[in-house]
Amino acid sequence: MFMVSIWNDTLMDIEVYNEQLDLNTFFPAQMHELYVQSSIVNGTAMIRPEEKGSKTEVAMILFAEKCGIIYEKEREHHVANVKIPFSSKRKRMAMIIGKRLVIKGASEIILEGCNKLHSKSRGIISIDSNVRQSIEKAIETMASQSLRTIGLAYRELNGSEDLTSKNDKGVYDVETENLTLIAIVGIKDILRPEVPGAVANCKTAGIKVRMVTGDNKITARAIAKECGILIDEERSLVLEGPDFVNRIGGVVCKWCKTATCDCPRDQSTAKQLGKPVRVDTIKNGEEFDKIYPLLDVLARSRPEDKYALVTGLLERGHVVAVTGDGTNDAPALKKADVGFAMGIAGTEVARESASIILLDDNFSSIVKAVMWGRNIYDSIKKFLQFQLTVNVVAVTLTLISSVLLKQEVLEPIQMLWINLIMDTFASLALATETPTPELLQRKPHNRNEYMISSKMFKHIIGQAIYQMIIMLVLLFSAQSFIPEYKGSEDSYADFEGNLEYKYSNTYYDETIKIHLCPNHQDYCNLVSFSTDYFVDGSENYETFYKKSYIPSRQFTVIFNTFVMMQLFNFINARRIKDEPNIFQGIFTNILFPIIVIGILALQIIIVTFGGIVFHCYTFYGLRIQQWLICIAFGSGSLIMRVILRLIPDPKLSFLNKLGHRHDEAQKLASPNAQNNTGYQIQVIPQESELANLNEHPQESRMM
């Protein structure tokens, strides 16, 4: 922020980039002390050892430093008898130094209490209609240039003034009358270059950005135009906070219909007192419904104005995010679904009340939060789609094999390895993808929708059916097409007279005491049917296993194929919205390909060397041809995804009934409200005059 203009008699521009200025250019020598006391001494900000406090005050200090004024010395020299701090309700701050009251605050509010002007050329003059009109025109000119206008004034005290009486806003009577205006200063809050683009990104993402600020209406409108919040003035509302609250009736208790009541705000107290918990609601909901769809800027806002806006939006099903940095922002930050506190300018109370702290106080960081939020949400859905598919197949296969074959298809040690893939590796790979700008191209989702969408349900069931078919075919028909190969183990004692437990197309000739293959082949070539029991309950491979402890090749193929199908479906799970290219950006998260390759490498080691520990065929697992068959079945998951993309999404009422039920409730609660239950409201602030107390957000529909 920089001071760029000063009005006293005439509007004077300040050379912002000039490192040395002369205060005599703007005020005569007899006014220097008045200006220093009202603008520099009357404040709490500092620039050494680092900038701290209100940026508006810092801007005034920096201007004084350029004029050769050391603010620490001035504060030591001019000691205040009484300090009246700034608050968002008062919109001003004051000090009594000796017998002089100095005050600064919102320009139009300070001007209301002034009946004299200390003119740099004419001395002290009365403020008549012409002078007042000239001052108001100067304020309007500066405000239209997006300048924050601050009024500086003073009053000489004679000791008879009432210093105790004050109004309901905490403003003392002595601050509101018989003031002498010193100057109106214009302060430019330089818009960060990334803000207009960030606001545009929010709009693309379905986020409605509103600005709620302590600035006056003209300044707020100009800033909103500059950053792209206010585009079509004919279809937008720019209101002042008090006017907005008067029209909607403010916030009242839903049960008592009053602003203040005895209803407790927490469950434990309500239970003790036997009273209902207070529920805040908008008194005139119909008027709120007319205003809020068009409201883009809320100027001269107070904490209660922001709280009322947040309450009304939440009541109508929006998801609300609020930013703030002041102590008085705490209620709105707590009330909102997501509270963003300023990490640099924010007070400790605001930071404790918020959900997220913006370390750089930058609006573009909120856009990043939206991207990361959507990315995390998608990552959870990706993980669910992958894991539920595995679970459906594993549970169904276990039930079928237990009923028909009285054995588990996958051994416990194999299931542990599969669970490691499902849980640890899947979460690492699918949950660590970085967000992309494409996430902002989507509209927000309904806050009440199920995590499992219709598309996800289609892919979960479709992939599960495919995997079940492959597993059942391998379980009951592998002996018909899975090739088997002669190995050195055929001559081992364990297989002597027992080669039927390795080959399905062999028989033992009792006459010549040798295994024969059909068609007089040199060796048999199909894997044996190796279930522990036949369907009728008689022993099959169990007889051989009891003697040799050699796991079957057929079940090694089944285990390997199951893992390969999960590995390829793992890649499918990277996309959950039927995107055509599942490989897009696969190397942006280097962890994903590393994990996929790592799983494949470990699977090769387990199958080849795991032996009886992992219940795999003892003699180096599978042959290369058998590996290729397993991989082919696994890659079928990719083809299955292409087929599923061509199938329309199922219209399943149970996936939508919760959201529909909530929508109906919203219509009953507020018949005139727009149905925007999928939106979030984001509130962003502009710094209020003179203080670290930001009560001037903006909002937006989000995610």
Disulfide bonds with the S-S distance in Angstrom:
Cys517-Cys524 2.09
